Amino acid sequence: MSRGSLALVLLTAVVGLTAGLYYAWVVNPVRYVRTAPASLRLDFQEDYLALIASAYAATGDLLRAQTRLALLPDLRAAEELAALAQRRKAAGRPEAEVQALARLAAALGERPATRVAATTPLAATLTSHAPGLGTPSPTATRTNTPAPTTALTPTPKPTLLATATATPRPSYSLLTREKVCDASLSPPLIQVEALDAQGAPVPGAEVLIVWDEGQDHFFTGLKPELGLGYGDFAMQVGTRYTVQLVGSQELVTGLKSESCLAPGAPAFPGSWMLTYHQDGRGP
């Protein structure tokens, strides 16, 4: 092969690779939609549970909350929500989030503490009514021994969750929440920008979104032409959304498109811009 032919082959390969990258990152970037919550990492599943609890606290729709919880297979919802509320309270998370988790756990019922309390009087009653029978009394007590064991079976689950939450990740605070009136944004968008402690854009930050009809998530950095820390989600007019950037303790609730007015033009649906900043407590 001549030097001219080799140069042409190399040039063609470079042009093809550049065109492929431009198409994948700019023209048609990957967007994750309708991903099963069960596929999330365990600490992200905890954030998903907090979002469900927050939505239930706002709407009171228990059936919708149960439908969302059913997307996590083998979930002992009441027990794990109660345990998560205790862990997040101990971690100093916002009181509204802790109360939402506890309220949903109570609505679902059958918390572990209730089961343990129910078995104790039963064993005491069997013992007190068999004063002359030495053998039956211990037997009755033993038959109830599995009950506390059953109540304690959730223990490995919180242990796994606690291990997962120990995974280092940045901590964010909501810096600004701004209404955006831009008629070119159709449909209206929930726009998110993630910045590090020095104010530089952060790609790959995950944003969770829950609304009455479902849930979704997206990542920053998939539209680099708009910024490496930028990501967005198309809103339905009239729908309220709950938004959380993974790593932030703050839930943005009741977010919906609001009308914007422009001189000499009809009203149009507005968008939102949420800007998050790393606190410097992460890795």
SULFEN-V809154 format. One record per residue. N is the residue number from 1. RES is the residue in one small letter. OMEGA is omega in whole degrees, 0 to 359 (none if undefined). NEAR is the number of other ideal C-beta (glycine too) atoms within 10 Angstrom. Layout:
n->N res->RES omega->OMEGA near->NEAR
n->N res->RES omega->OMEGA near->NEAR
This chain:
n->1 res->m omega->180 near->7
n->2 res->s omega->180 near->7
n->3 res->r omega->179 near->7
n->4 res->g omega->179 near->8
n->5 res->s omega->179 near->9
n->6 res->l omega->179 near->10
n->7 res->a omega->179 near->10
n->8 res->l omega->179 near->12
n->9 res->v omega->180 near->11
n->10 res->l omega->179 near->10
n->11 res->l omega->179 near->10
n->12 res->t omega->179 near->10
n->13 res->a omega->180 near->10
n->14 res->v omega->179 near->10
n->15 res->v omega->180 near->10
n->16 res->g omega->179 near->10
n->17 res->l omega->179 near->10
n->18 res->t omega->179 near->10
n->19 res->a omega->179 near->11
n->20 res->g omega->179 near->10
n->21 res->l omega->180 near->10
n->22 res->y omega->179 near->11
n->23 res->y omega->184 near->11
n->24 res->a omega->185 near->12
n->25 res->w omega->186 near->15
n->26 res->v omega->185 near->12
n->27 res->v omega->184 near->9
n->28 res->n omega->183 near->9
n->29 res->p omega->178 near->14
n->30 res->v omega->175 near->8
n->31 res->r omega->182 near->13
n->32 res->y omega->179 near->11
n->33 res->v omega->175 near->8
n->34 res->r omega->176 near->8
n->35 res->t omega->183 near->12
n->36 res->a omega->178 near->9
n->37 res->p omega->180 near->20
n->38 res->a omega->179 near->12
n->39 res->s omega->179 near->8
n->40 res->l omega->174 near->18
n->41 res->r omega->187 near->14
n->42 res->l omega->180 near->14
n->43 res->d omega->175 near->18
n->44 res->f omega->175 near->18
n->45 res->q omega->176 near->19
n->46 res->e omega->177 near->20
n->47 res->d omega->178 near->22
n->48 res->y omega->177 near->23
n->49 res->l omega->179 near->26
n->50 res->a omega->178 near->27
n->51 res->l omega->178 near->23
n->52 res->i omega->180 near->27
n->53 res->a omega->179 near->27
n->54 res->s omega->178 near->22
n->55 res->a omega->178 near->25
n->56 res->y omega->179 near->22
n->57 res->a omega->181 near->20
n->58 res->a omega->187 near->15
n->59 res->t omega->185 near->13
n->60 res->g omega->183 near->11
n->61 res->d omega->183 near->13
n->62 res->l omega->180 near->12
n->63 res->l omega->178 near->7
n->64 res->r omega->178 near->18
n->65 res->a omega->179 near->21
n->66 res->q omega->178 near->15
n->67 res->t omega->179 near->12
n->68 res->r omega->180 near->21
n->69 res->l omega->181 near->21
n->70 res->a omega->178 near->10
n->71 res->l omega->174 near->14
n->72 res->l omega->184 near->17
n->73 res->p omega->177 near->8
n->74 res->d omega->179 near->6
n->75 res->l omega->171 near->17
n->76 res->r omega->196 near->16
n->77 res->a omega->184 near->21
n->78 res->a omega->182 near->20
n->79 res->e omega->186 near->21
n->80 res->e omega->175 near->22
n->81 res->l omega->178 near->27
n->82 res->a omega->179 near->23
n->83 res->a omega->179 near->21
n->84 res->l omega->177 near->24
n->85 res->a omega->179 near->24
n->86 res->q omega->181 near->15
n->87 res->r omega->182 near->17
n->88 res->r omega->174 near->21
n->89 res->k omega->179 near->16
n->90 res->a omega->180 near->9
n->91 res->a omega->178 near->10
n->92 res->g omega->179 near->9
n->93 res->r omega->182 near->17
n->94 res->p omega->183 near->14
n->95 res->e omega->180 near->10
n->96 res->a omega->179 near->14
n->97 res->e omega->180 near->22
n->98 res->v omega->180 near->21
n->99 res->q omega->179 near->15
n->100 res->a omega->178 near->25
n->101 res->l omega->181 near->29
n->102 res->a omega->181 near->20
n->103 res->r omega->179 near->16
n->104 res->l omega->177 near->27
n->105 res->a omega->179 near->23
n->106 res->a omega->180 near->13
n->107 res->a omega->179 near->16
n->108 res->l omega->173 near->19
n->109 res->g omega->178 near->9
n->110 res->e omega->176 near->12
n->111 res->r omega->182 near->19
n->112 res->p omega->183 near->20
n->113 res->a omega->180 near->10
n->114 res->t omega->181 near->12
n->115 res->r omega->181 near->15
n->116 res->v omega->180 near->14
n->117 res->a omega->182 near->11
n->118 res->a omega->183 near->11
n->119 res->t omega->184 near->16
n->120 res->t omega->178 near->12
n->121 res->p omega->181 near->9
n->122 res->l omega->179 near->14
n->123 res->a omega->180 near->18
n->124 res->a omega->180 near->12
n->125 res->t omega->179 near->11
n->126 res->l omega->181 near->17
n->127 res->t omega->184 near->14
n->128 res->s omega->182 near->9
n->129 res->h omega->177 near->11
n->130 res->a omega->184 near->15
n->131 res->p omega->185 near->8
n->132 res->g omega->183 near->6
n->133 res->l omega->182 near->11
n->134 res->g omega->185 near->9
n->135 res->t omega->184 near->8
n->136 res->p omega->185 near->13
n->137 res->s omega->176 near->17
n->138 res->p omega->180 near->13
n->139 res->t omega->179 near->12
n->140 res->a omega->180 near->17
n->141 res->t omega->180 near->14
n->142 res->r omega->181 near->10
n->143 res->t omega->179 near->12
n->144 res->n omega->182 near->14
n->145 res->t omega->180 near->11
n->146 res->p omega->183 near->10
n->147 res->a omega->175 near->16
n->148 res->p omega->179 near->15
n->149 res->t omega->178 near->8
n->150 res->t omega->181 near->13
n->151 res->a omega->182 near->19
n->152 res->l omega->182 near->12
n->153 res->t omega->177 near->12
n->154 res->p omega->185 near->16
n->155 res->t omega->179 near->10
n->156 res->p omega->182 near->9
n->157 res->k omega->176 near->16
n->158 res->p omega->179 near->15
n->159 res->t omega->179 near->10
n->160 res->l omega->180 near->10
n->161 res->l omega->180 near->19
n->162 res->a omega->178 near->14
n->163 res->t omega->182 near->11
n->164 res->a omega->182 near->14
n->165 res->t omega->177 near->17
n->166 res->a omega->178 near->9
n->167 res->t omega->183 near->10
n->168 res->p omega->174 near->6
n->169 res->r omega->183 near->16
n->170 res->p omega->174 near->20
n->171 res->s omega->185 near->14
n->172 res->y omega->170 near->25
n->173 res->s omega->177 near->15
n->174 res->l omega->183 near->17
n->175 res->l omega->180 near->13
n->176 res->t omega->174 near->10
n->177 res->r omega->189 near->13
n->178 res->e omega->172 near->10
n->179 res->k omega->182 near->11
n->180 res->v omega->177 near->14
n->181 res->c omega->181 near->16
n->182 res->d omega->185 near->15
n->183 res->a omega->181 near->13
n->184 res->s omega->179 near->5
n->185 res->l omega->180 near->19
n->186 res->s omega->4 near->11
n->187 res->p omega->177 near->12
n->188 res->p omega->187 near->24
n->189 res->l omega->161 near->20
n->190 res->i omega->183 near->23
n->191 res->q omega->181 near->20
n->192 res->v omega->173 near->25
n->193 res->e omega->179 near->23
n->194 res->a omega->180 near->32
n->195 res->l omega->177 near->19
n->196 res->d omega->185 near->16
n->197 res->a omega->179 near->14
n->198 res->q omega->179 near->8
n->199 res->g omega->178 near->10
n->200 res->a omega->181 near->11
n->201 res->p omega->181 near->16
n->202 res->v omega->175 near->21
n->203 res->p omega->175 near->15
n->204 res->g omega->176 near->12
n->205 res->a omega->184 near->27
n->206 res->e omega->179 near->21
n->207 res->v omega->178 near->22
n->208 res->l omega->180 near->21
n->209 res->i omega->177 near->20
n->210 res->v omega->172 near->24
n->211 res->w omega->188 near->18
n->212 res->d omega->184 near->13
n->213 res->e omega->182 near->8
n->214 res->g omega->181 near->12
n->215 res->q omega->181 near->19
n->216 res->d omega->172 near->17
n->217 res->h omega->178 near->22
n->218 res->f omega->183 near->19
n->219 res->f omega->173 near->18
n->220 res->t omega->176 near->25
n->221 res->g omega->181 near->19
n->222 res->l omega->174 near->19
n->223 res->k omega->187 near->15
n->224 res->p omega->178 near->14
n->225 res->e omega->177 near->10
n->226 res->l omega->179 near->15
n->227 res->g omega->182 near->16
n->228 res->l omega->179 near->17
n->229 res->g omega->186 near->22
n->230 res->y omega->172 near->20
n->231 res->g omega->180 near->26
n->232 res->d omega->181 near->22
n->233 res->f omega->181 near->20
n->234 res->a omega->181 near->12
n->235 res->m omega->168 near->23
n->236 res->q omega->180 near->14
n->237 res->v omega->180 near->12
n->238 res->g omega->180 near->8
n->239 res->t omega->176 near->12
n->240 res->r omega->184 near->17
n->241 res->y omega->170 near->22
n->242 res->t omega->187 near->23
n->243 res->v omega->174 near->23
n->244 res->q omega->170 near->27
n->245 res->l omega->181 near->27
n->246 res->v omega->185 near->20
n->247 res->g omega->177 near->21
n->248 res->s omega->178 near->23
n->249 res->q omega->187 near->19
n->250 res->e omega->174 near->18
n->251 res->l omega->175 near->25
n->252 res->v omega->186 near->19
n->253 res->t omega->175 near->18
n->254 res->g omega->182 near->9
n->255 res->l omega->178 near->18
n->256 res->k omega->180 near->17
n->257 res->s omega->179 near->23
n->258 res->e omega->184 near->14
n->259 res->s omega->175 near->11
n->260 res->c omega->179 near->18
n->261 res->l omega->176 near->10
n->262 res->a omega->181 near->11
n->263 res->p omega->176 near->4
n->264 res->g omega->181 near->4
n->265 res->a omega->179 near->9
n->266 res->p omega->179 near->8
n->267 res->a omega->179 near->12
n->268 res->f omega->183 near->17
n->269 res->p omega->181 near->20
n->270 res->g omega->179 near->21
n->271 res->s omega->178 near->22
n->272 res->w omega->174 near->23
n->273 res->m omega->177 near->17
n->274 res->l omega->180 near->22
n->275 res->t omega->180 near->18
n->276 res->y omega->181 near->25
n->277 res->h omega->178 near->19
n->278 res->q omega->182 near->21
n->279 res->d omega->183 near->14
n->280 res->g omega->178 near->10
n->281 res->r omega->180 near->11
n->282 res->g omega->181 near->13
n->283 res->p omega->none near->7
